[in-house]
Amino acid sequence: MYAEKAAELGTVLAQNGHGVVYGGSKTGLMGKVADAVLAGGGEVVGVMPTHLQKREIAHGSLTEIHFVESMHVRKAKMVELADAFITLPGGGGTMDEYFEVFTWAQIGLHEKPVILYNVNSFYDALLQQLQKMLEEGFIRTEQKPLIHVATTSEEVLNFVKKRG
């Protein structure tokens, strides 16, 4: 299901003239998004630390790929190149990237949407935690609009369109 939704998202993005900036791997959900965007004629830019080049198997068909020296440089480059951030279901690295760009939005380092793509209720527990953080004052009330949640590709697209 997750792979199908990732491919669907890539198709919807490409059909609406949006490219993708991501970690550059041909594997995982983002690899599926990249493949679908490329198949739809869209541009896909990868940003991969050199130490992950073999482990993550760099995608060979990207429009452009940047090899960088570290994860910190990778995230900074992705923030520079992207117009929005879409978080698909994932693990620790996904959460690290989500919270970094969310925090940067909180402190005003960017004004780009940070979107949780809540496929199959994957992020329900995280959303409960974010609500608890709001209730307890660890996220300020005026920052609540920074929490964007989508359950369909079309909802993701709507958040992306608001940026453009």
C-alpha positions in Angstrom: 0.0 0.0 0.0 2.7 2.5 0.9 4.6 1.9 -2.3 1.4 2.4 -4.4 0.6 5.7 -2.6 4.2 6.9 -3.1 4.0 6.2 -6.8 0.5 7.8 -7.0 1.9 10.9 -5.3 4.8 11.1 -7.8 2.3 10.8 -10.7 0.1 13.6 -9.3 3.1 15.9 -8.7 4.4 15.3 -12.2 0.9 15.8 -13.8 0.7 19.2 -12.0 4.1 20.4 -13.1 6.0 19.7 -9.8 9.4 18.1 -9.6 11.0 16.4 -6.6 14.1 17.0 -4.5 15.0 14.0 -2.3 17.9 11.9 -1.0 18.8 10.4 -4.4 18.3 6.7 -3.7 16.5 4.3 -6.2 15.2 2.3 -3.2 12.4 3.0 -0.7 9.3 5.0 -1.0 11.0 8.1 -2.2 12.6 6.0 -5.0 9.0 5.1 -6.0 8.0 8.8 -6.0 11.1 9.6 -8.1 10.3 6.9 -10.6 6.8 8.1 -11.0 7.8 11.8 -11.4 10.4 10.8 -14.0 7.8 8.6 -15.8 5.5 11.6 -15.9 8.1 13.8 -17.4 9.0 15.7 -14.3 12.4 16.8 -12.9 13.9 14.9 -10.0 16.9 16.1 -8.1 18.8 13.9 -5.7 21.1 15.0 -2.9 23.2 12.2 -1.4 26.1 12.1 1.0 29.0 10.3 -0.6 29.2 7.8 2.3 25.6 6.6 1.4 26.3 6.3 -2.3 26.8 2.6 -2.3 24.5 1.7 0.7 21.5 3.5 -0.7 22.2 2.7 -4.3 22.1 6.1 -6.1 19.3 6.4 -8.6 20.8 6.4 -12.1 18.1 8.2 -14.0 17.7 11.5 -12.1 17.6 14.8 -13.8 20.4 16.0 -11.5 22.2 14.6 -8.5 24.4 16.3 -6.0 26.9 14.3 -4.0 27.7 16.1 -0.7 30.0 15.6 2.2 27.6 15.0 5.1 24.0 14.5 6.2 24.0 18.1 7.5 25.0 19.5 4.1 22.4 17.2 2.4 19.6 18.6 4.5 20.7 22.2 4.0 20.9 21.6 0.2 17.5 20.0 0.1 16.0 22.9 2.0 17.6 25.3 -0.4 16.3 23.5 -3.5 12.8 22.5 -2.3 9.6 24.6 -2.3 7.8 22.3 0.1 8.5 19.2 2.3 6.5 16.1 2.1 7.0 13.4 4.7 5.9 9.9 3.7 5.8 7.1 6.1 9.4 6.2 7.2 11.8 5.6 10.0 14.3 7.5 12.1 15.9 9.3 9.2 12.5 10.4 8.0 11.6 11.7 11.4 14.9 13.5 11.7 14.3 15.3 8.4 10.7 16.1 9.3 11.5 17.6 12.7 14.4 19.6 11.4 12.4 21.3 8.6 9.5 21.7 11.0 11.7 23.3 13.6 13.3 25.6 10.9 9.7 26.7 10.0 8.9 27.4 13.7 12.0 29.7 14.1 11.4 31.4 10.8 14.3 30.0 8.7 11.8 29.2 5.9 8.1 29.6 5.1 7.7 26.5 3.1 5.0 23.9 3.9 6.0 20.9 5.9 3.5 18.2 5.1 2.9 14.9 6.9 1.5 12.5 4.3 -0.6 10.3 6.7 -1.0 7.2 4.5 -3.1 4.5 6.2 -3.1 6.4 9.5 0.7 5.9 9.8 1.2 9.2 11.6 -1.8 9.1 13.9 0.3 8.5 17.0 2.7 11.3 16.0 -0.3 13.7 15.5 -1.5 12.8 19.0 1.9 13.7 20.3 2.0 17.0 18.4 -1.4 17.8 19.8 -0.1 17.0 23.4 2.8 19.3 22.7 0.4 22.0 21.7 -1.8 21.5 24.8 1.2 21.5 27.1 2.7 24.6 25.5 5.7 23.1 23.9 4.5 24.2 20.5 3.0 27.6 20.6 -0.7 28.0 19.5 0.3 30.4 16.7 2.6 27.7 15.3 -0.3 25.2 14.9 -0.9 26.2 11.3 2.6 24.9 10.5 1.3 21.4 11.1 0.0 20.3 7.7 -1.5 16.8 7.4 -2.7 15.1 4.2 -4.3 11.7 3.7 -4.4 11.8 -0.1 -2.1 12.9 -2.9 -4.6 15.6 -3.8 -4.4 17.0 -0.3 -0.6 17.0 -0.5 -0.9 18.8 -3.9 -3.2 21.5 -2.3 -0.6 22.3 0.3 2.1 22.5 -2.4 -0.1 24.7 -4.6 -0.6 27.1 -1.7 3.1 27.7 -1.7 3.3 28.5 -5.4 
